[in-house]
Amino acid sequence: MKSKQARKQRKAQYNAPVHIRRKMVASHLSEALMKQYGRRSTLVIHGDMVRVMRGDEGVLGIEGKVTKVNTKTGRLIIEGITMSKADNTQKARPVHASNVIITKLELKDPRRKAKLQHTVEVSQ
């Protein structure tokens, strides 16, 4: 971001185009993955296993698979995290990507795998 002012940073985030907004949905890696890949964070995709590190007591510490990534709001839908509606039905509860850590990566995408391997080779 170019500005230090929070209001301008928020405005830039809300008005960002889709290809830039996608890069904003990133999370830290677990300690083991940090050592393995030599990087601190990466983009979150459908299929990654994540653990919620911040939030209410109902969601804190829960680990699950990412089922949906909402790039507009920067939030993730994770298996097993729900909230009750007024009629007692359960609805998926969105969690912001900054509040989770990635514990297992989905490596079916060859481009993602190559990018992670590239950072390992460069750091050695």
C-alpha positions as CSV (number, residue, x, y, z in Angstrom):
1,M,0.0,0.0,0.0
2,K,1.2,3.5,-0.8
3,S,-0.5,5.3,2.1
4,K,0.0,4.9,5.8
5,Q,-3.6,6.2,6.5
6,A,-5.9,3.4,7.4
7,R,-8.9,4.9,5.6
8,K,-6.9,5.1,2.3
9,Q,-5.7,1.5,2.8
10,R,-9.3,0.3,3.3
11,K,-10.5,2.2,0.3
12,A,-7.7,0.7,-1.8
13,Q,-8.6,-2.8,-0.6
14,Y,-12.3,-2.4,-1.3
15,N,-11.8,-0.8,-4.7
16,A,-9.0,-3.2,-5.8
17,P,-9.5,-5.2,-9.0
18,V,-10.1,-9.0,-8.8
19,H,-6.6,-10.1,-9.7
20,I,-5.1,-7.9,-6.9
21,R,-7.9,-8.7,-4.4
22,R,-7.1,-12.4,-4.8
23,K,-3.6,-11.8,-3.6
24,M,-4.9,-10.3,-0.4
25,V,-6.5,-13.5,0.8
26,A,-3.3,-15.0,2.3
27,S,-2.4,-16.7,5.6
28,H,0.6,-17.7,7.6
29,L,2.0,-21.2,7.3
30,S,2.5,-23.5,10.3
31,E,6.0,-23.8,11.8
32,A,6.6,-27.1,10.0
33,L,5.5,-25.7,6.6
34,M,7.6,-22.6,7.2
35,K,10.7,-24.7,7.6
36,Q,9.9,-27.0,4.7
37,Y,9.1,-24.2,2.1
38,G,11.2,-21.4,3.5
39,R,8.5,-18.8,3.4
40,R,6.2,-17.3,6.0
41,S,2.8,-17.2,4.2
42,T,1.0,-18.1,1.0
43,L,-2.4,-17.7,-0.7
44,V,-5.3,-19.8,0.7
45,I,-7.1,-22.0,-1.8
46,H,-10.0,-24.4,-1.7
47,G,-8.8,-27.7,-0.1
48,D,-6.1,-26.3,2.3
49,M,-6.3,-27.5,5.9
50,V,-6.3,-24.5,8.3
51,R,-6.5,-23.9,12.1
52,V,-8.4,-20.9,13.5
53,M,-6.0,-18.9,15.7
54,R,-8.1,-15.9,16.6
55,G,-11.8,-15.3,17.2
56,D,-14.5,-16.3,19.5
57,E,-14.3,-19.3,21.8
58,G,-16.7,-21.2,19.6
59,V,-14.2,-21.2,16.7
60,L,-10.8,-20.8,18.3
61,G,-8.5,-23.8,17.7
62,I,-10.8,-25.6,15.3
63,E,-9.0,-27.2,12.4
64,G,-10.8,-27.9,9.1
65,K,-10.7,-27.9,5.3
66,V,-11.4,-24.7,3.4
67,T,-14.5,-25.3,1.3
68,K,-14.9,-21.8,-0.2
69,V,-12.7,-18.6,-0.5
70,N,-14.6,-15.3,-0.8
71,T,-12.2,-12.8,-2.4
72,K,-14.6,-9.9,-2.1
73,T,-14.6,-10.0,1.7
74,G,-11.3,-11.9,2.3
75,R,-13.1,-14.6,4.3
76,L,-13.0,-18.4,4.2
77,I,-15.7,-21.0,4.7
78,I,-14.2,-23.9,6.8
79,E,-15.8,-27.3,7.3
80,G,-17.1,-27.7,10.9
81,I,-17.5,-24.0,11.7
82,T,-21.1,-23.0,11.8
83,M,-23.4,-20.6,13.6
84,S,-27.1,-20.9,14.5
85,K,-29.7,-18.8,12.8
86,A,-32.8,-17.5,14.5
87,D,-34.8,-20.5,13.4
88,N,-32.1,-22.9,14.8
89,T,-30.7,-23.9,11.5
90,Q,-27.0,-24.0,11.0
91,K,-25.2,-21.7,8.6
92,A,-21.5,-21.7,7.6
93,R,-19.6,-19.0,9.5
94,P,-17.0,-17.0,7.5
95,V,-13.6,-16.5,9.1
96,H,-11.1,-13.9,7.9
97,A,-8.0,-15.3,6.3
98,S,-5.7,-13.3,8.6
99,N,-7.1,-15.2,11.6
100,V,-6.0,-18.7,10.5
101,I,-2.8,-20.6,9.8
102,I,-2.4,-23.1,7.1
103,T,-1.5,-26.6,8.5
104,K,-1.6,-28.6,5.2
105,L,-1.4,-27.4,1.7
106,E,-3.4,-28.6,-1.3
107,L,-0.7,-29.4,-3.9
108,K,-2.8,-30.6,-6.8
109,D,-2.1,-27.4,-8.8
110,P,1.3,-27.9,-10.5
111,R,1.8,-24.1,-10.7
112,R,1.4,-23.7,-6.9
113,K,3.6,-26.6,-6.3
114,A,6.3,-25.2,-8.6
115,K,6.1,-21.8,-7.0
116,L,6.6,-23.3,-3.5
117,Q,9.5,-25.5,-4.7
118,H,11.1,-22.4,-6.3
119,T,11.2,-20.6,-3.0
120,V,12.9,-23.6,-1.4
121,E,15.6,-23.7,-4.2
122,V,16.2,-20.0,-4.0
123,S,16.7,-20.0,-0.2
124,Q,19.3,-22.8,-0.3
